[in-house]
Amino acid sequence: MNNWIRIGAWSMAIGVALGALAAHGLKPLLTEASMESFQTGVRYQIIHSLALIILGGMDLQHSRKVLVFRLMLIGMICFSGSIYLLSMKDIIGTTGITAIIGPITPLGGILLISSWVLLGLGIKDKTSDR
């Protein structure tokens, strides 16, 4: 369980660093639309990194917790990672693989949504135990 919190913390640190990079280093290099997209990737990474940290301390059935964690982590990497690559395609020279990277973003979003739905289904209602 501590590994999950550790992964979430490292992902949070990377998200904050990427946010700072965008605000200070990439701003003159990106179009306004690319900057907005990059910041969306950062925002989703930070939100889901925090969720991973919280998930690490939650009392859930182990197999469900593992599945939620994996879906969320892979979804975050696919969603935010593809947005980072697409936003910086002109800078890093990935314009040729945009057709490959583009479909990864919604796939990541679907994985994130699935992780939240699965988490919601796994939470026991404390009032129903009475």
C-alpha positions as a printed NumPy array, in Angstrom:
array([[  0.   ,   0.   ,   0.   ],
       [  2.837,   2.39 ,   0.73 ],
       [  4.065,   1.914,  -2.844],
       [  0.791,   3.346,  -4.11 ],
       [  1.187,   6.431,  -1.964],
       [  4.81 ,   6.713,  -3.114],
       [  3.785,   6.481,  -6.801],
       [  1.084,   9.105,  -6.246],
       [  3.562,  11.413,  -4.511],
       [  6.129,  11.093,  -7.311],
       [  3.436,  11.69 ,  -9.902],
       [  2.326,  14.765,  -7.961],
       [  5.91 ,  16.087,  -7.921],
       [  6.204,  15.525, -11.676],
       [  2.851,  17.249, -12.25 ],
       [  3.889,  20.297, -10.232],
       [  7.242,  20.423, -12.058],
       [  5.501,  20.211, -15.443],
       [  3.096,  22.949, -14.399],
       [  6.022,  25.188, -13.49 ],
       [  7.788,  24.309, -16.749],
       [  4.683,  25.279, -18.702],
       [  4.2  ,  28.549, -16.85 ],
       [  7.81 ,  29.662, -17.053],
       [  9.61 ,  27.802, -19.829],
       [  7.056,  26.766, -22.417],
       [  4.844,  29.842, -22.425],
       [  6.825,  31.664, -25.129],
       [  7.108,  28.468, -27.2  ],
       [  3.504,  27.229, -27.214],
       [  0.409,  28.656, -28.826],
       [ -2.368,  29.694, -26.464],
       [ -4.374,  26.59 , -27.387],
       [ -1.386,  24.288, -26.816],
       [ -0.705,  25.96 , -23.465],
       [ -4.323,  25.415, -22.402],
       [ -4.101,  21.754, -23.423],
       [ -0.812,  21.287, -21.57 ],
       [ -2.329,  22.851, -18.442],
       [ -5.309,  20.485, -18.744],
       [ -2.871,  17.571, -18.731],
       [ -1.161,  18.982, -15.633],
       [ -4.487,  19.553, -13.862],
       [ -5.666,  15.988, -14.505],
       [ -2.292,  14.577, -13.45 ],
       [ -2.35 ,  16.483, -10.173],
       [ -5.971,  15.58 ,  -9.393],
       [ -5.378,  11.895, -10.08 ],
       [ -2.026,  11.837,  -8.289],
       [ -3.806,  13.101,  -5.187],
       [ -6.495,  10.473,  -5.731],
       [ -3.796,   7.76 ,  -5.891],
       [ -2.367,   8.976,  -2.575],
       [ -5.814,   8.905,  -0.95 ],
       [ -6.615,   5.543,  -2.533],
       [ -3.465,   4.116,  -0.949],
       [ -4.979,   4.717,   2.482],
       [ -8.539,   3.624,   1.71 ],
       [-10.179,   0.514,   3.09 ],
       [-11.354,  -1.315,  -0.027],
       [-11.36 ,  -4.937,  -1.105],
       [ -7.741,  -5.534,  -2.177],
       [ -8.481,  -6.798,  -5.692],
       [-10.82 ,  -3.861,  -6.387],
       [ -8.285,  -1.413,  -4.985],
       [ -5.54 ,  -2.819,  -7.207],
       [ -7.772,  -2.579, -10.282],
       [ -8.871,   1.001,  -9.484],
       [ -5.252,   2.001,  -8.878],
       [ -4.027,   0.461, -12.129],
       [ -6.843,   1.927, -14.214],
       [ -6.266,   5.351, -12.708],
       [ -2.486,   5.263, -13.138],
       [ -2.573,   3.974, -16.715],
       [ -5.42 ,   6.364, -17.562],
       [ -3.478,   9.296, -16.158],
       [ -0.344,   8.354, -18.104],
       [ -2.313,   7.922, -21.338],
       [ -4.476,  11.018, -20.901],
       [ -1.981,  13.525, -19.545],
       [  1.033,  12.018, -21.315],
       [ -0.586,  12.165, -24.74 ],
       [ -1.725,  15.736, -24.111],
       [  1.838,  16.72 , -23.187],
       [  3.183,  15.15 , -26.377],
       [  0.463,  16.654, -28.571],
       [  0.887,  20.109, -27.024],
       [  4.636,  20.09 , -27.605],
       [  4.625,  18.319, -30.983],
       [  6.179,  21.283, -32.794],
       [  8.887,  21.709, -30.154],
       [  9.906,  18.064, -29.799],
       [  9.272,  17.018, -33.377],
       [  6.45 ,  14.539, -32.904],
       [  4.171,  16.028, -35.559],
       [  4.509,  12.843, -37.63 ],
       [  2.999,  10.592, -34.965],
       [  0.05 ,  12.818, -34.051],
       [ -2.339,  10.323, -35.661],
       [ -1.032,   7.64 , -33.315],
       [ -0.882,   9.767, -30.151],
       [ -4.269,  11.466, -30.679],
       [ -6.481,   8.412, -30.001],
       [ -4.587,   7.676, -26.782],
       [ -6.081,  10.753, -25.071],
       [ -9.725,   9.57 , -25.09 ],
       [ -8.601,   6.044, -24.188],
       [ -6.896,   7.524, -21.118],
       [-10.075,   9.427, -20.318],
       [-12.147,   6.26 , -20.527],
       [ -9.728,   4.512, -18.158],
       [ -9.965,   7.426, -15.702],
       [-13.765,   7.392, -15.821],
       [-13.762,   3.616, -15.37 ],
       [-11.509,   3.89 , -12.317],
       [-13.873,   6.385, -10.675],
       [-16.955,   4.27 , -11.473],
       [-15.276,   1.161, -10.077],
       [-14.212,   3.083,  -6.98 ],
       [-17.768,   4.35 ,  -6.502],
       [-19.142,   0.833,  -6.799],
       [-16.633,  -0.427,  -4.23 ],
       [-17.438,   2.073,  -1.482],
       [-19.645,   0.524,   1.17 ],
       [-22.452,   2.669,   2.496],
       [-21.861,   2.861,   6.259],
       [-25.567,   3.559,   6.889],
       [-26.628,   0.296,   5.246],
       [-24.619,  -1.669,   7.83 ],
       [-26.948,  -0.566,  10.641]])
